Amino acid sequence: FQKKFNTHSPCIGRICNNFIFNSPKKLKLSHLKRVGVENEVAITLSKDIPYNNKNYTPKNILKFIKSFHSAIEIIDDKGINSEEIDIGILISMNIFNRYVILGEQKKIKELNDIKNNTTKLSLNNKIIAEGNTNNAMGDPINSLVWLANNVNLTGNFLKKNDVIITGTTLEPKWIKSNGKIKSEIKNIGTCLLEIE
């Protein structure tokens, strides 16, 4: 979407707590029009990130991070023709987000670097996509920095235990059948979803 709309900024959407699940998870998704899955690094915050009149940086934001997770984001674009998608549609559909599945946490003290880790997405034990965490703004930490600074501009702030998904590490994959999805991120872990 950044290329399509000629922007260097990611999109912001909100995730409701009742749409976030822990791995392994079984879900019936027959009510969705077109199911897509993405492999993402998720970050859980250890404390509030308060307003700062100086921008946060990748270095000073680390103290607010509790843990990282391999995550699966489930999206649904309702089958809209990609040529018809505009900013208004993205906003009204919450950037297509429907659900997030979180793998086990990897505490920040156990992991020094997440900016160049290989990623894999599998369906029924067959790899369907491979990527790298650096596809998320060069480093998923950069996504958190960008979000914290932009939320601050609105007079709000990110809060303790908030879960932030930092952007897909590979092209979304559209799933046409039921099956078992596995998201793997080197040094972080795995996330499992079974679509019934």
Stockholm file with secondary structure:
# STOCKHOLM 1.0

chainA/1-196         FQKKFNTHSPCIGRICNNFIFNSPKKLKLSHLKRVGVENEVAITLSKDIPYNNKNYTPKNILKFIKSFHSAIEIIDDKGINSEEIDIGILISMNIFNRYVILGEQKKIKELNDIKNNTTKLSLNNKIIAEGNTNNAMGDPINSLVWLANNVNLTGNFLKKNDVIITGTTLEPKWIKSNGKIKSEIKNIGTCLLEIE
#=GR chainA/1-196 SS CTTTTTCSSCCCCCCCGGGEEESSEEECCTTSSSEEEEEEEEEEESSCBCCCSSCCCTTTTGGGEEEEEEEEEEEECTTCCGGGCCHHHHHHTGGGEEEEEECCCEEGGGCSCCTTCEEEEEETTEEEEEEEGGGTTTSHHHHHHHHHHHHHHTTCCBCTTCEEEEEESSCCEEECSCEEEEEEETTTEEEEEEEC
#=GC SS_cons         CTTTTTCSSCCCCCCCGGGEEESSEEECCTTSSSEEEEEEEEEEESSCBCCCSSCCCTTTTGGGEEEEEEEEEEEECTTCCGGGCCHHHHHHTGGGEEEEEECCCEEGGGCSCCTTCEEEEEETTEEEEEEEGGGTTTSHHHHHHHHHHHHHHTTCCBCTTCEEEEEESSCCEEECSCEEEEEEETTTEEEEEEEC
//
